């Protein structure tokens, strides 16, 4: 699965998802840092299968967006890395 990881999530999540076989890129690595949600969704459609974000409002930005958005508040450990199993469970 091709996953775009929103900049509100730790970039270390990419390593974990890549290790289990997903093709991942962070928003910043893709060159889309600081883009507004609607613009990010428009750019990402067709390039990735899903956008992984902890922003609860991102899917409300463009309700006609074809890109699935996994928007789940992920608890963050003291290390700053969310428990990856919870993030992975949220993927379609």
VMD Tcl script that builds the backbone (N, CA, C; Angstrom):
set m [mol new atoms 276]
animate dup $m
set s [atomselect $m all]
$s set {name element resname resid chain x y z} {
  {N N UNK 1 A 0.850 -1.169 0.000}
  {CA C UNK 1 A 0.000 0.000 0.000}
  {C C UNK 1 A 0.898 1.235 0.000}
  {N N UNK 2 A 0.543 2.232 -0.788}
  {CA C UNK 2 A 1.274 3.496 -0.827}
  {C C UNK 2 A 0.642 4.446 0.193}
  {N N UNK 3 A 1.426 4.827 1.183}
  {CA C UNK 3 A 0.917 5.629 2.298}
  {C C UNK 3 A 1.648 6.961 2.366}
  {N N UNK 4 A 0.881 8.044 2.431}
  {CA C UNK 4 A 1.428 9.373 2.673}
  {C C UNK 4 A 1.201 9.685 4.143}
  {N N UNK 5 A 2.267 10.024 4.849}
  {CA C UNK 5 A 2.190 10.278 6.291}
  {C C UNK 5 A 2.191 11.782 6.529}
  {N N UNK 6 A 1.132 12.277 7.130}
  {CA C UNK 6 A 0.972 13.709 7.384}
  {C C UNK 6 A 2.070 14.211 8.315}
  {N N UNK 7 A 2.380 15.503 8.185}
  {CA C UNK 7 A 3.467 16.074 8.975}
  {C C UNK 7 A 3.138 16.209 10.457}
  {N N UNK 8 A 1.902 15.962 10.839}
  {CA C UNK 8 A 1.542 16.018 12.253}
  {C C UNK 8 A 1.899 14.712 12.981}
  {N N UNK 9 A 2.373 13.723 12.234}
  {CA C UNK 9 A 2.797 12.449 12.824}
  {C C UNK 9 A 4.319 12.349 12.804}
  {N N UNK 10 A 4.883 11.591 13.738}
  {CA C UNK 10 A 6.341 11.425 13.758}
  {C C UNK 10 A 6.832 10.739 12.475}
  {N N UNK 11 A 7.896 11.243 11.906}
  {CA C UNK 11 A 8.428 10.672 10.666}
  {C C UNK 11 A 8.929 9.242 10.867}
  {N N UNK 12 A 9.226 8.854 12.099}
  {CA C UNK 12 A 9.684 7.496 12.388}
  {C C UNK 12 A 8.637 6.444 12.033}
  {N N UNK 13 A 7.387 6.858 11.938}
  {CA C UNK 13 A 6.319 5.935 11.582}
  {C C UNK 13 A 6.563 5.350 10.191}
  {N N UNK 14 A 7.201 6.123 9.335}
  {CA C UNK 14 A 7.521 5.656 7.982}
  {C C UNK 14 A 8.369 4.398 8.023}
  {N N UNK 15 A 9.388 4.387 8.875}
  {CA C UNK 15 A 10.284 3.239 8.967}
  {C C UNK 15 A 9.532 1.977 9.367}
  {N N UNK 16 A 8.638 2.110 10.313}
  {CA C UNK 16 A 7.877 0.954 10.786}
  {C C UNK 16 A 6.971 0.406 9.698}
  {N N UNK 17 A 6.264 1.300 9.014}
  {CA C UNK 17 A 5.352 0.860 7.961}
  {C C UNK 17 A 6.099 0.298 6.754}
  {N N UNK 18 A 7.252 0.877 6.448}
  {CA C UNK 18 A 8.073 0.376 5.348}
  {C C UNK 18 A 8.601 -1.023 5.676}
  {N N UNK 19 A 8.957 -1.244 6.923}
  {CA C UNK 19 A 9.493 -2.542 7.352}
  {C C UNK 19 A 8.488 -3.675 7.188}
  {N N UNK 20 A 7.204 -3.348 7.203}
  {CA C UNK 20 A 6.195 -4.408 7.039}
  {C C UNK 20 A 5.627 -4.425 5.621}
  {N N UNK 21 A 6.316 -3.738 4.706}
  {CA C UNK 21 A 5.985 -3.886 3.295}
  {C C UNK 21 A 5.226 -2.762 2.621}
  {N N UNK 22 A 4.967 -1.673 3.330}
  {CA C UNK 22 A 4.254 -0.551 2.708}
  {C C UNK 22 A 5.253 0.411 2.065}
  {N N UNK 23 A 4.808 1.073 1.025}
  {CA C UNK 23 A 5.600 2.111 0.374}
  {C C UNK 23 A 5.146 3.435 0.984}
  {N N UNK 24 A 6.022 4.101 1.728}
  {CA C UNK 24 A 5.629 5.281 2.497}
  {C C UNK 24 A 6.493 6.492 2.167}
  {N N UNK 25 A 5.866 7.637 2.352}
  {CA C UNK 25 A 6.570 8.902 2.221}
  {C C UNK 25 A 5.897 9.887 3.167}
  {N N UNK 26 A 6.704 10.728 3.791}
  {CA C UNK 26 A 6.112 11.759 4.639}
  {C C UNK 26 A 5.736 12.944 3.751}
  {N N UNK 27 A 4.849 13.774 4.245}
  {CA C UNK 27 A 4.415 14.959 3.504}
  {C C UNK 27 A 5.618 15.839 3.167}
  {N N UNK 28 A 6.501 16.005 4.116}
  {CA C UNK 28 A 7.689 16.837 3.858}
  {C C UNK 28 A 8.616 16.216 2.824}
  {N N UNK 29 A 8.830 14.916 2.889}
  {CA C UNK 29 A 9.679 14.244 1.907}
  {C C UNK 29 A 9.092 14.374 0.502}
  {N N UNK 30 A 7.778 14.402 0.415}
  {CA C UNK 30 A 7.101 14.523 -0.872}
  {C C UNK 30 A 7.126 15.965 -1.386}
  {N N UNK 31 A 7.574 16.891 -0.539}
  {CA C UNK 31 A 7.655 18.291 -0.938}
  {C C UNK 31 A 6.380 19.075 -0.714}
  {N N UNK 32 A 5.507 18.553 0.152}
  {CA C UNK 32 A 4.219 19.199 0.393}
  {C C UNK 32 A 4.083 19.772 1.793}
  {N N UNK 33 A 5.194 20.019 2.472}
  {CA C UNK 33 A 5.144 20.570 3.823}
  {C C UNK 33 A 4.423 21.904 3.838}
  {N N UNK 34 A 3.664 22.150 4.881}
  {CA C UNK 34 A 2.929 23.397 5.116}
  {C C UNK 34 A 1.766 23.630 4.152}
  {N N UNK 35 A 1.365 22.612 3.389}
  {CA C UNK 35 A 0.189 22.750 2.524}
  {C C UNK 35 A -1.065 22.678 3.376}
  {N N UNK 36 A -2.078 23.407 2.988}
  {CA C UNK 36 A -3.380 23.335 3.659}
  {C C UNK 36 A -4.001 21.981 3.345}
  {N N UNK 37 A -4.900 21.522 4.222}
  {CA C UNK 37 A -5.488 20.191 4.080}
  {C C UNK 37 A -6.127 19.943 2.723}
  {N N UNK 38 A -6.952 20.863 2.243}
  {CA C UNK 38 A -7.629 20.675 0.963}
  {C C UNK 38 A -6.652 20.552 -0.185}
  {N N UNK 39 A -5.634 21.375 -0.184}
  {CA C UNK 39 A -4.619 21.332 -1.226}
  {C C UNK 39 A -3.831 20.027 -1.151}
  {N N UNK 40 A -3.509 19.595 0.062}
  {CA C UNK 40 A -2.783 18.341 0.257}
  {C C UNK 40 A -3.594 17.166 -0.282}
  {N N UNK 41 A -4.884 17.133 0.006}
  {CA C UNK 41 A -5.732 16.049 -0.491}
  {C C UNK 41 A -5.775 16.041 -2.012}
  {N N UNK 42 A -5.889 17.205 -2.614}
  {CA C UNK 42 A -5.932 17.296 -4.080}
  {C C UNK 42 A -4.639 16.789 -4.711}
  {N N UNK 43 A -3.526 17.193 -4.163}
  {CA C UNK 43 A -2.221 16.789 -4.695}
  {C C UNK 43 A -2.000 15.292 -4.510}
  {N N UNK 44 A -2.427 14.758 -3.380}
  {CA C UNK 44 A -2.143 13.364 -3.023}
  {C C UNK 44 A -3.004 12.353 -3.780}
  {N N UNK 45 A -4.173 12.753 -4.221}
  {CA C UNK 45 A -5.060 11.825 -4.916}
  {C C UNK 45 A -4.380 11.243 -6.154}
  {N N UNK 46 A -4.432 9.934 -6.265}
  {CA C UNK 46 A -3.837 9.252 -7.397}
  {C C UNK 46 A -2.369 8.893 -7.211}
  {N N UNK 47 A -1.708 9.537 -6.265}
  {CA C UNK 47 A -0.295 9.239 -6.006}
  {C C UNK 47 A -0.124 8.258 -4.859}
  {N N UNK 48 A -1.043 8.312 -3.894}
  {CA C UNK 48 A -0.997 7.429 -2.732}
  {C C UNK 48 A -2.347 6.757 -2.567}
  {N N UNK 49 A -2.332 5.644 -1.843}
  {CA C UNK 49 A -3.569 4.913 -1.580}
  {C C UNK 49 A -4.309 5.454 -0.369}
  {N N UNK 50 A -3.554 6.026 0.567}
  {CA C UNK 50 A -4.159 6.519 1.799}
  {C C UNK 50 A -3.283 7.614 2.396}
  {N N UNK 51 A -3.928 8.537 3.082}
  {CA C UNK 51 A -3.231 9.571 3.849}
  {C C UNK 51 A -3.412 9.237 5.321}
  {N N UNK 52 A -2.318 9.059 6.020}
  {CA C UNK 52 A -2.351 8.746 7.449}
  {C C UNK 52 A -2.108 10.041 8.219}
  {N N UNK 53 A -3.069 10.411 9.056}
  {CA C UNK 53 A -2.996 11.675 9.780}
  {C C UNK 53 A -3.625 11.531 11.156}
  {N N UNK 54 A -3.208 12.389 12.065}
  {CA C UNK 54 A -3.883 12.436 13.365}
  {C C UNK 54 A -4.820 13.644 13.431}
  {N N UNK 55 A -4.929 14.375 12.345}
  {CA C UNK 55 A -5.803 15.545 12.246}
  {C C UNK 55 A -7.241 15.076 12.041}
  {N N UNK 56 A -8.074 15.245 13.038}
  {CA C UNK 56 A -9.461 14.782 12.951}
  {C C UNK 56 A -10.289 15.541 11.919}
  {N N UNK 57 A -9.867 16.731 11.556}
  {CA C UNK 57 A -10.653 17.562 10.653}
  {C C UNK 57 A -10.259 17.431 9.191}
  {N N UNK 58 A -9.203 16.723 8.893}
  {CA C UNK 58 A -8.721 16.688 7.512}
  {C C UNK 58 A -9.738 16.060 6.555}
  {N N UNK 59 A -10.430 15.027 6.962}
  {CA C UNK 59 A -11.392 14.396 6.063}
  {C C UNK 59 A -12.623 15.262 5.851}
  {N N UNK 60 A -12.869 16.231 6.727}
  {CA C UNK 60 A -14.001 17.142 6.566}
  {C C UNK 60 A -13.679 18.284 5.606}
  {N N UNK 61 A -12.387 18.459 5.305}
  {CA C UNK 61 A -11.948 19.544 4.443}
  {C C UNK 61 A -12.529 19.424 3.051}
  {N N UNK 62 A -12.432 18.234 2.481}
  {CA C UNK 62 A -12.973 17.969 1.141}
  {C C UNK 62 A -13.720 16.660 1.202}
  {N N UNK 63 A -15.015 16.726 1.323}
  {CA C UNK 63 A -15.791 15.502 1.452}
  {C C UNK 63 A -15.888 14.741 0.137}
  {N N UNK 64 A -15.524 15.385 -0.969}
  {CA C UNK 64 A -15.536 14.697 -2.259}
  {C C UNK 64 A -14.195 14.062 -2.595}
  {N N UNK 65 A -13.250 14.120 -1.676}
  {CA C UNK 65 A -11.913 13.583 -1.932}
  {C C UNK 65 A -11.980 12.071 -2.130}
  {N N UNK 66 A -11.305 11.602 -3.162}
  {CA C UNK 66 A -11.271 10.171 -3.459}
  {C C UNK 66 A -10.222 9.443 -2.624}
  {N N UNK 67 A -9.250 10.177 -2.107}
  {CA C UNK 67 A -8.181 9.579 -1.316}
  {C C UNK 67 A -8.686 9.228 0.070}
  {N N UNK 68 A -8.617 7.953 0.463}
  {CA C UNK 68 A -9.007 7.607 1.825}
  {C C UNK 68 A -8.073 8.275 2.837}
  {N N UNK 69 A -8.662 8.824 3.871}
  {CA C UNK 69 A -7.885 9.459 4.926}
  {C C UNK 69 A -8.110 8.668 6.204}
  {N N UNK 70 A -7.027 8.142 6.752}
  {CA C UNK 70 A -7.104 7.481 8.042}
  {C C UNK 70 A -6.774 8.554 9.056}
  {N N UNK 71 A -7.808 9.001 9.733}
  {CA C UNK 71 A -7.651 10.092 10.677}
  {C C UNK 71 A -8.001 9.582 12.062}
  {N N UNK 72 A -6.974 9.243 12.795}
  {CA C UNK 72 A -7.179 8.702 14.126}
  {C C UNK 72 A -6.205 9.349 15.087}
  {N N UNK 73 A -6.717 9.902 16.188}
  {CA C UNK 73 A -5.781 10.449 17.172}
  {C C UNK 73 A -4.961 9.312 17.750}
  {N N UNK 74 A -3.665 9.400 17.575}
  {CA C UNK 74 A -2.782 8.343 18.039}
  {C C UNK 74 A -2.072 8.778 19.303}
  {N N UNK 75 A -2.187 8.012 20.372}
  {CA C UNK 75 A -1.464 8.377 21.584}
  {C C UNK 75 A 0.030 8.325 21.325}
  {N N UNK 76 A 0.747 9.266 21.871}
  {CA C UNK 76 A 2.186 9.343 21.649}
  {C C UNK 76 A 2.912 8.970 22.930}
  {N N UNK 77 A 3.897 8.100 22.805}
  {CA C UNK 77 A 4.717 7.707 23.946}
  {C C UNK 77 A 5.679 8.834 24.276}
  {N N UNK 78 A 6.359 8.718 25.378}
  {CA C UNK 78 A 7.332 9.736 25.786}
  {C C UNK 78 A 8.416 9.923 24.727}
  {N N UNK 79 A 8.671 8.892 23.924}
  {CA C UNK 79 A 9.686 8.990 22.875}
  {C C UNK 79 A 9.207 9.835 21.709}
  {N N UNK 80 A 7.910 10.133 21.666}
  {CA C UNK 80 A 7.362 10.894 20.548}
  {C C UNK 80 A 6.870 10.013 19.419}
  {N N UNK 81 A 7.025 8.710 19.548}
  {CA C UNK 81 A 6.588 7.786 18.500}
  {C C UNK 81 A 5.291 7.123 18.947}
  {N N UNK 82 A 4.242 7.194 18.109}
  {CA C UNK 82 A 2.991 6.553 18.495}
  {C C UNK 82 A 3.139 5.037 18.481}
  {N N UNK 83 A 2.381 4.362 19.309}
  {CA C UNK 83 A 2.407 2.900 19.253}
  {C C UNK 83 A 2.028 2.463 17.837}
  {N N UNK 84 A 2.948 1.874 17.130}
  {CA C UNK 84 A 2.736 1.584 15.718}
  {C C UNK 84 A 1.618 0.598 15.464}
  {N N UNK 85 A 1.391 -0.314 16.371}
  {CA C UNK 85 A 0.322 -1.284 16.150}
  {C C UNK 85 A -1.030 -0.582 16.067}
  {N N UNK 86 A -1.225 0.487 16.840}
  {CA C UNK 86 A -2.488 1.224 16.785}
  {C C UNK 86 A -2.616 1.967 15.463}
  {N N UNK 87 A -1.533 2.522 14.958}
  {CA C UNK 87 A -1.552 3.224 13.679}
  {C C UNK 87 A -1.863 2.239 12.554}
  {N N UNK 88 A -1.245 1.103 12.599}
  {CA C UNK 88 A -1.419 0.105 11.553}
  {C C UNK 88 A -2.836 -0.452 11.558}
  {N N UNK 89 A -3.433 -0.630 12.715}
  {CA C UNK 89 A -4.803 -1.127 12.816}
  {C C UNK 89 A -5.790 -0.198 12.128}
  {N N UNK 90 A -5.468 1.077 12.039}
  {CA C UNK 90 A -6.379 2.064 11.461}
  {C C UNK 90 A -6.335 2.086 9.937}
  {N N UNK 91 A -5.349 1.447 9.323}
  {CA C UNK 91 A -5.229 1.467 7.866}
  {C C UNK 91 A -6.337 0.641 7.226}
  {N N UNK 92 A -6.813 1.074 6.045}
  {CA C UNK 92 A -7.876 0.314 5.370}
  {C C UNK 92 A -7.361 -1.000 4.835}
}
mol reanalyze $m
mol bondsrecalc $m
mol representation Tube
mol addrep $m
